[in-house]
Amino acid sequence: MKKYIYTLLVLFIVPFLGTAQDSDEVQQDTIVKTKEKLERSAFESSYIIDNQTNVVLSKNALEIMLQHRFATVQNGWEDLAGIYGPNANIRIGGGYGVHERVTLGFGITKNKMLMDFNAKVAILRQTRSEKMPLSLTYYGNFAYDARQQENTNFNYNQDRFSFFHQLIVVRRISPEFSVQGSLSFSHYNTVEVDMRNDMVAFSLGGRYKITPNTAILLDYSQPITEMQNYYGTVDPDTGDVNYENNNPYPGISLGFEFGTSGHAFQLFISNYAGIVPQENYMYNKNDFFNGDILIGFNITRIYNF
């Protein structure tokens, strides 16, 4: 009799176990199906000419970059529109994806022998469902001026440091068109006596694809902080203090980008001769509308391991 009772219990319970298992599988499938998919990258490169984009490398990916700025074109054919000019600037750098949201990098720039250590962190990422309509990324660096002491006015080692922080907001509006805006803060431990140590600035940029592998780039950078401080020269006749205007000019850049799956080449004109961002925001003396224009290019190559 007991055997019959056990058999009936087993036959009664098994269907419910199967139903519970099916319910769990359906629930897991639903979670997988409703997982948010990230929007495709708004930019091909970690740079849009002079400013950073929101591109963060995938984990264990390596990016090698070469950035070049020729001299200004003002001498015309004398130095082949600045290509053979003596004031060319070059930066060689690299970045490595330590996490799918974190990239660490290092670079060395010819002018002032600036060695910069940088990090980029993806805070928010745009999704295809528009649940997250934009991307928010943090970029920061600290740079060390490694010139020989006789070529500087530094008294202490800490005088050689500068710092940069930036929040980048990006939206991929369509497969062809992407825009970004950023707010940045630059700091130099040591500056000239008639300058402030800090600079607040913003930038606007855009990318429009005209073919599957070619795009037009626009980049605008605007310093906000007034650079003159309380130092100045006194007029001996009136006693008035005259402040020298050391405010940097805004950066204006436009060009073309040619890209593949792992490679991007940007060719452009700009009035920024520096490459490390705080150098441009704090010290740019080139007026785009006065003809202080130079030719430049960026080359980036990504290796996935």
Protein Blocks (a to p, Z undefined) as FASTA:
>chain_A
ZZmmmmmmmmmmmmmmmmmmmmmmmmmmmmmmmpccddddfbfbfbehjaccfbdcdehi
acdddddddddfklmmmnonollpckbccdddddddfbfkbccdddddfehpiacddddd
dfbdcdfklmambdcdddddddddfbdfklpcbfbfklmpccdddddddddfbfkbccdd
dddddddfbdcfkbcfbdcdddddddddfbfkbccdddddddfbdfbdfbdcddfklopa
cdddfbdcdddddddddddfkbccdddddfbfbfblklmmmmocbdfknopacddddddd
dddZZ
